[in-house]
């Protein structure tokens, strides 16, 4: 036994390794579960009790030597690989981090919010899953109004039961109702959000899109306040000199109601594909909040009046960036999105 130990002691002392595999072989040979040291400890069990003291000591020292040498060589090998064996060239320039870009709808939404914030409007939000009351009834939709038809609205069934009165909101006007029900006038808010309609998806229609609703309720609010507010908004968004015109229209929740056109942002009114050669493009619906709606929300319609408006964000973005296919907004094609690279502050 002593002979074997002497022989291996010089081998261990002389051991060096150029590669990790050599070190691993050393570990297996001496320190492994079937290695020499394990074997020597097995033999040690058979040594007579007189010899046990001396041999025990020799054996332990031998084991410590092997372990220490293993650690030493491992350390040397580690720093050698880092310095010379690595194929990483630290002098190469790193990969640049690509800066993301904002979605065109976010750009438009933020711009709209900015403009109205400067006029003292706050931002409000409401749920996308709505009940009949907030989406239709409180907004003065008659019971048999075609907009409640299955064609337009995604109704939600409760379990196996019959179709309930829960639906995906078809417009952000529902947020007006929630706001007025839960507060006291004056109200001055814009409400951006996603809305849903039961439409086949094509370049010109989608089953979801985005709207921004506006509401201003106070004493003595008039139609001229509505016109001036929206006129200012358009000058800010599309530039000074953009013309506006109001056409009479109908919405159940406003009386009188109007649709607002602006002079075409692409051809400046001279006629193009975008404005179908009319020089005008429609951007929103608006009107004076119907007294029935105010009363439905617990607001005294003798004391308060208000105006409201609603616009499609995709339309606003289209007139800014000429995005002709609605599907592009939701497909997340990076080639499309990258075109809206903005400075990140
Ligand atoms: N909710 C209407 C729609 O989805 C848009 C609208 C029109 C909103 C007139 C209004 C409004 O607040 O006054 O088509």
Boltz pocket constraint, residues with backbone or C-beta under 6 A from the ligand:
constraints:
  - pocket:
      binder: B
      contacts: [[A, 170], [A, 171], [A, 172], [A, 173], [A, 213], [A, 214], [A, 251], [A, 254], [A, 258], [A, 284], [A, 285], [A, 286], [A, 287], [A, 308], [A, 309], [A, 310], [A, 311]]
      max_distance: 6.0
